[in-house]
């Protein structure tokens, strides 16, 4: 995935997480990953594995497509 796309996805994840009133720490705990790793994903320093995006979508009650494209199906 190119860096522009990764940044777009990371931005959507952060925005939806904040709208859902979930902290970075809560999300990392819910995903069973280290807080620093989650921050790296959300800051677009690391590419999201699809499995993590799937779990984030589930945690935020959105379709995976919405995280990937910004469009709700």
C-alpha positions, 0 to 999 in steps of 0.5 A: 500500500502506498504511503498516501493511502496508509495516511488516509486510512490512519486518519480515518481510524483516528477520527472514528476512534475519537468520535467513538470516544475510545482512547488510544490505550483502550483501542490497543488493549481491545486489539491485544497489541502494544500501545506504541504499535497501535500509535505507529499504525494510527500515525501512519508510521507502520502499515495496518495489517488487514487483520488489525483493520478488520478488528478496528472496524469491529471495535468501532462498529463500522464496515471495513470498507469505510476504513479503507475508502471513507465511504459507508456501504 
